[in-house]
Every structure is written in structure tokens, then in C-alpha cells.
Amino acid sequence: MKLLTAVEMAAMDRQATEHFSIPALTLMENAGRAVAEAAVEMLGDLRGRKVPIFCGKGNNGGDGLVAGRRLLRMGAEPAVFLFGSFQDLKPGPRANLDMAGRCGLRVTAVPDKAALEAAGAEARGSALVIDALLGTGFSPPVRGILADAISLINGLGLPVLAVDIPSGLSADTGLLSGAAVSASRTVTFGLPKVGQFLYPAAEKYGTLYLSHIGFPRALEEKMPASHHLVTAGDVSRLLSPRSPSSHKGTFGHALLLAGSRGLAGASILAARGALRAGAGLVTVALPESQAPPVLDSLPEAMILSLPETGRGASGERTLEMILAALPGKNVLAVGPGLSSTPETARLVRDLIPRVRVPMVIDADGLNALAESPSVLLESKAEVIITPHPGELGRLLGLTAAEVQARRVELSREFSKEYGVLVVLKGAHTVIATPAGEVFVNSTGNPGMAAGGMGDVLTGIVASFIAQGRSVPDAAVIGTFLHGRAGDLAASRVGDWGYLAAEVADLVPSAVREALAREEHEEINRQNLQLLRT
């Protein structure tokens, strides 16, 4: 599903009017109706119940005026508080202000703090408050009386229904800069926006509903977009049932360079993820002393025993053994539990220019590149890196917090600069391709913030490459199914304390679900849902 920036959404509005002859007032009417219907769905019968609506002077405020008129017709007692001079309204909101007056909807201007305090006093004890102050075209932070209005809305202790985007947020980023409305529910229009799925701002949306408000499907399909939300429907279209004549060779052979003394569990989890995701064969290359626990825990995997350093890790002298093992393999995954010894780091750096099959690099594989990420430019094969914010920060010379603040931007920049596909893990994992495309994952939950989950993801992504998927498709499929398996685990025990191995074991269930499901557009993640209306 496409995710739009504020500029792209504005272009979609223009094209609807200019090329599809849909009047802007029609779109505004449909948007206001969707908001009014959402209010009824939230609280049921609103007859006789007070609903204050805080409106700005732009199109977002026009949507709020329509919602007020609709709620008045339903028997509610809406009151519109308009921030800005009536004379300053844009044509669409101005037309709806005139209609509001003719219909008996009470509209009060709020020019100063005294008027705002009066509006707050009137709003207390209401059933619901509607936020229609600022829309997707706004760039934070909010200042002046609008910032005060946002503080008032948040302090009322009422359910809040936001129009398109909670006021004070950016449609393009997940940053919180200044005051922002905390909504119980948000109704957004046309197509979802990039910032609605980026944290920490994503927590402000409550339940997110999508309403098409009359945008033609042909327009949605023709809209250029470099950001995409990965949904079950997307993954379903990328998967296909297996042929009855399949054999283990049909589904490829993954080689994992993983594990070291004290960290053999990471190699087991990566191999488990690869096998559960359907790779026909999986070989784990690891120090010879670590082979027994891997064989005991996962007899389905094959072992390539490597000579080890005195620290129980793989060193430079294993390079030729790994290269000799690559013929017949479809992918090489490097990093889970590999150790961060200098010898191992040199091994990783020496491997990258010489490998000719796609590589998935994670964990200690990424740590080996922290001082010289430029070695990625020497790769002759496609590369996926799967960092968490701290690991990407080390590659960029930034803190994890700085990466979190610019997840999409930094993932895309690193991907383009080094020619690798980046899977930046975290809430709504970001996938960036060297071509500049960005995919935001819609699955996963807080229970996945635990050791070993990234190792499982590495194995899953490598598995789909082994099965013949393109590198970008493998990243999209693997990330989605990994998160969905975590959601299945959480549905059984809650999002607290389930294990990475359990997530790996639920990947087949996630695959089965995706294969059986026709295109669907409901996304659940914590308090964030995307539902078509």
C-alpha cells in the first residue's frame, strides 16, 4: 500500500480536481461525513450530547465544519470553535462556514486566550472533542494560541477524534516537536501518510482509520510514491503455493556463518528461522567446538566445522573454507553470534569482496564494518544489512537516538550511498533500497524487543533468498512474516515474555495465513490499526 508525503497528498488532491473533475467541496463533504460517522462509531447515539469541534482556517477546519453540520443533523449538539478570522478562510472552508450558518450550526471565533478559556469551559463535560485544527500540510512546531488549544484539548480528559492527522504532527516524520494532540482515533483520507507509521509520533494517532472520500482507484494507482506500507495483501501477492513435485533442492540452500563460544544460541536461532521459513537446506558454518550444541538443538541443519581462534571464534584462516563451501549455496548470512574479535572482523571484511551470492549481514557482521563501512562498496553481490538503531548508528557515527529520530531518511541515505538494502529493525521496521524506495512494515509488537529476535529475522530473510526471491522481495516478505509470527505468539500469551525460538516456530503459521488470505487492508499493531471505511 502506498504511503504519501504531505507534498504527494497535496498533489493527489489537485489531480482529483483537475484531472478527474471531482470538486474540492465534494471531497471536503465526504471527509466531514467520514469524521461524523467515526464519532458515532466511537460513542454510539450522540443525540443531545455535546461535541466541541476545534477548527483551523484551512481545509482541515473545513472538514470539521462539515462534520459539525452532519452531527447536528444526527441530533448531537456540536459547537465549532474557529481559530482564525472568518475572512481568512480558504474558499472551501468559507463555503462550509456559510452552510453551517444557514443550518444553525453555532460557530464561535477564538481570537485570543480569553476566548480560548471560554471555549475550554464550554467543552468540559462533553462526550467527545474533534480536532480539526491543522492538517497534513503543517510543519511543526505549533506556536501561539494553537499550541494553547492543543494543550487544552489534551487536558479535557475526553475521547479525541482527529481529522486526517492529530494537530501538531508532521505527515512526513515520526518526530515530536512541540505540542501535539493525543488522539483516541484518527480518520485519514485518500491514502495513509508516511509519518503515521513512524515512532514516537505514531503513538499519538490512536486507532487509525482510512477513508477514501471519493478518490478514484485509478488516481490512487497512478500516484507516484516512494514509500510503501507492507500489508498482508502485499505479501500474499508475493507468495505462491508450493508445487506437489517440489524437493529440497527446489527451495535452495542457505549457508550461515554464525556462532562462537558462548554465542552458539544465535546461530541456532538463525538456522531455525531459515528452516521454519522454508529453506530446503541450511548449513551452519561455526567454530568446531560449537558444533555439538547446534547439532543437538537443530538436527535438521548441517554443520561446517571451522578452525577457531583461541577465543572460540572464527578467524581469518577460515576464509578459504567458507569460499570453498559457497558453490551450490544460494545465499550467505553472516553475523549472528559471530563474536567481535579482531580476527573475526577481518574475516568479515575479507569475505565481502569475494562472495558472489547474495549476503545478509547482521549483528557482529555489522560490528565488523563499523570502522570501515566502505568495504560494502567492494561487494560483487547484492547485500542486505539488518541493523538495529545502535548498529546503524555505529556505521554512521551517530547515536541510536539520532538514528531513531531520522529512521527513514538515514536508512535511505545509507542504502543509496553504499548500494545495499537496509532493514532497520524496530517498531515498524524500515526497509530501504538503493533505488530509493522505502517500505514500512506493519507487523510486530513490543514482545519482540528481546534477545534472539534479530537472529531469527536474519535466517528468515536468508531463507527466502535461498528459495529464489529477489533480495528486495525477500526483505519485505521476511520482515512481515517475522513480525506476524511475533503477533501470533503475542495473541497466545500476550506481548510479554515469549521466546525468539517460539517466533521462529510460528513462521509456518504466518506463511499459511498469508497464502490463504485474499488482499486485506487491516493492520494491527499495538494501538495502531489501519481500517478502510
Stockholm file with secondary structure:
# STOCKHOLM 1.0

chainA/1-533         MKLLTAVEMAAMDRQATEHFSIPALTLMENAGRAVAEAAVEMLGDLRGRKVPIFCGKGNNGGDGLVAGRRLLRMGAEPAVFLFGSFQDLKPGPRANLDMAGRCGLRVTAVPDKAALEAAGAEARGSALVIDALLGTGFSPPVRGILADAISLINGLGLPVLAVDIPSGLSADTGLLSGAAVSASRTVTFGLPKVGQFLYPAAEKYGTLYLSHIGFPRALEEKMPASHHLVTAGDVSRLLSPRSPSSHKGTFGHALLLAGSRGLAGASILAARGALRAGAGLVTVALPESQAPPVLDSLPEAMILSLPETGRGASGERTLEMILAALPGKNVLAVGPGLSSTPETARLVRDLIPRVRVPMVIDADGLNALAESPSVLLESKAEVIITPHPGELGRLLGLTAAEVQARRVELSREFSKEYGVLVVLKGAHTVIATPAGEVFVNSTGNPGMAAGGMGDVLTGIVASFIAQGRSVPDAAVIGTFLHGRAGDLAASRVGDWGYLAAEVADLVPSAVREALAREEHEEINRQNLQLLRT
#=GR chainA/1-533 SS CEEBCHHHHHHHHHHHHHTSCCCHHHHHHHHHHHHHHHHHHHHSCCTTCEEEEEECSSHHHHHHHHHHHHHHHTTCEEEEEECSCGGGCCHHHHHHHHHHHHHTCEEEECCSHHHHHHHHHHHTTCSCEEEESCCTTCCSCCCHHHHHHHHHHHHTCSCEEEESSCTTCCSSCCCCCSCCCCCSEEEEESSCBGGGGSTTGGGGGCEEEEECTTCCHHHHHHSCCSEEEECHHHHHHHCCCCCTTCCGGGGCEEEEECCCTTCHHHHHHHHHHHHHTTCSEEEEEEEGGGHHHHHHHCTTSEEEEECBCTTSSBCGGGHHHHHHHCTTCSEEEECTTCCCCHHHHHHHHHHTTTCCSCEEECTHHHHTTTTCGGGGGGCSSCEEECCCHHHHHHHHTCCHHHHHHTHHHHHHHHHHHHTCEEEECSTTCEEECTTSCEEEECCCCGGGCSTTHHHHHHHHHHHHHHTTCCHHHHHHHHHHHHHHHHHHHHHHHCSSSCCHHHHHHTHHHHHHHHHHCCSCCCEEETTEEEEEC
#=GC SS_cons         CEEBCHHHHHHHHHHHHHTSCCCHHHHHHHHHHHHHHHHHHHHSCCTTCEEEEEECSSHHHHHHHHHHHHHHHTTCEEEEEECSCGGGCCHHHHHHHHHHHHHTCEEEECCSHHHHHHHHHHHTTCSCEEEESCCTTCCSCCCHHHHHHHHHHHHTCSCEEEESSCTTCCSSCCCCCSCCCCCSEEEEESSCBGGGGSTTGGGGGCEEEEECTTCCHHHHHHSCCSEEEECHHHHHHHCCCCCTTCCGGGGCEEEEECCCTTCHHHHHHHHHHHHHTTCSEEEEEEEGGGHHHHHHHCTTSEEEEECBCTTSSBCGGGHHHHHHHCTTCSEEEECTTCCCCHHHHHHHHHHTTTCCSCEEECTHHHHTTTTCGGGGGGCSSCEEECCCHHHHHHHHTCCHHHHHHTHHHHHHHHHHHHTCEEEECSTTCEEECTTSCEEEECCCCGGGCSTTHHHHHHHHHHHHHHTTCCHHHHHHHHHHHHHHHHHHHHHHHCSSSCCHHHHHHTHHHHHHHHHHCCSCCCEEETTEEEEEC
//
